Amino acid sequence: MKAIQQLNLPMELYLDSANLPEIENAFELGFLYGLTTTPTFMHRDGITDIDGTILKLAKIVPVLQVEALGETAEEIKAEAQRLVDLGLDKSKTVFKIPISLEGAKACKMLVNDGMMVNLHLIYTVQQAYIALSAGATYICPLVGRLQDQGHDALALVEQCVNAVDQYGYASKIMFSSVRHPEHVRNALNIGVHACTIPWKVLKQLPNNNFTELGTRQFFEHTRLMTLTVQDVMRSQNCSINANKKVMDALMAMTVNKLGAVTIVDDANNILGVFTDGDLRRGLESGGEAMLQRSLLSFDKKMPISIAADASLYEASKLFKERKVDNVVVASDGKAVGMLDIHDLLES
């Protein structure tokens, strides 16, 4: 009987990692099926208590795939049993065993004892056939490594999946040695039953330029509709008394990184605006001496203004219609701040 029910199951998503911080980070996502790991590699991060780390991982992940090694089938079985006695749950643990006749024998022994096994390091369909015959829970071809050596790894994986479907084996084919997001697309197209993915590749899977553009536009539009001018305006040193000098106006614009400053009287009533354009024109006609001129000596031009409680959407329309970079924020005819066009999109 063919494994028809297996065809209707989702492809299991495993994380492939031996780095404890990234494992903890990844499983906060809440949807990963399990972890394939090689605890001995954790020595690279200074971890020496391997057994303690294995038990810690078992509490973090739903299903843990971890190695059980030995020279003989009996040694492999003893190591798996030792890990179970240590505290691992047989129903949530898969023992990884390299393919060999001794490994296949150990697999059969463990499966008969109600344990799950991943016969991995599969490079040929003949090896996969031995693993299928031994009743392996998972069979794991190493796609990336095979491709590094010039082999048609995808054809091998497809042959393994077809063997499961055609002959009704209960084993699951796991796509492993994933190097890039394209491998995940390959796994889905072939129809494997599980895929184990490194964290760096997993983080790339949701990324897409069009998605990022659409998301950014969504946030921008939401911001324009829900925030008001007073939520984002600059209120510090955006206005200056008309009795001050041009140098003072220049300092105020520099501090606030704005191209304009509002000129006000002692009661904070708006009298006009002084812009970086006024500054350039003044320097061209009067040289550095113009920096000491009083702002009162300049022709006052009334600024484009907007109410503090106006929406950012209204402000956006004003910027587009008047083709300006800054507008004065006013309340009851008094200056309360300055809005720069960049403030529309900054958080």
VENGIJO-V244356 format. One record per backbone hydrogen bond with DSSP energy under -0.5 kcal/mol. NH is the residue of the N-H (numbers start at 0). CO is the residue of the C=O. Records with the same first field share a line. If there is no record, write none. Layout:
NH=CO ; CO
//
This chain:
2=163
3=1
6=2 ; 3
7=3 ; 4
8=5
11=192
13=11 ; 194
14=33
15=196
16=14 ; 35
19=17
22=18
23=19
24=20
25=21
26=22
27=24
28=25
32=12
33=12
34=62
35=14
36=64
40=37
41=38
42=39
43=40
44=41
45=42
46=41
49=47
52=48
53=49
54=50
55=51
56=52
57=53
58=54 ; 55
59=55 ; 56
60=56
63=91
64=34 ; 62
65=63 ; 93
67=95
75=71
76=72
77=73
78=74
79=75
80=76
81=77
82=78
83=79
84=80
85=81
86=82 ; 83
87=82
89=87
91=88
92=89
93=63
94=115
95=65 ; 93
96=117
98=119
103=99
104=100
105=101
106=102
107=103
108=104
109=105
110=106
111=107
112=108
113=110
114=109
115=92
117=94
118=116 ; 137
119=96 ; 117
120=139
121=139
127=123
128=124
129=125
130=126
131=127
132=128
133=129
134=131
135=130
136=116
137=116
138=171
139=118
140=138 ; 173
141=121
142=140 ; 175
143=175 ; 176
145=141
146=142
147=143
148=144 ; 145
149=146
150=145
152=150
155=151
156=152
157=153
158=154
159=155
160=156
161=157
162=158
163=159
164=160
165=161
166=162
167=163
168=163
171=136
173=138 ; 171
174=172 ; 193
175=140 ; 173
177=195
182=179
183=179 ; 180
184=180
185=181
186=182
187=183
188=184
189=185
190=186
191=186
192=172
193=172
194=11
195=174
196=13 ; 194
201=197
202=198
203=200
204=200 ; 201
206=203
211=207
212=208
213=209
214=210
215=211
216=212
217=213
218=214
219=215
220=216
221=217
222=218
223=219
224=220
225=221
226=222
228=309
229=307
230=227
231=227 ; 228
232=228
233=337
234=232
236=234
239=261
241=263
243=240
245=292
246=290
248=244
249=245
250=246
251=247
252=248
253=249
254=250
255=251
256=252 ; 253
257=252
260=273
261=237
262=271
263=239 ; 261
264=268
267=264
269=332
270=262
271=262
272=300
273=260
275=258
278=274
279=275
280=276
281=277
282=278
283=279
284=280
285=281
286=282
288=285
289=286
290=287
291=288
292=289
294=243
295=241
296=293
297=294
300=298
301=299
305=327
307=329
309=306
311=226
312=223
314=310
315=311
316=312
317=313
318=314
319=315
320=316
321=317
322=318
323=318
326=338
327=303
328=336
329=305 ; 327
330=333
333=330
334=267
335=328
336=328
337=233
338=326
340=324
342=339
343=340
344=341
345=341
//
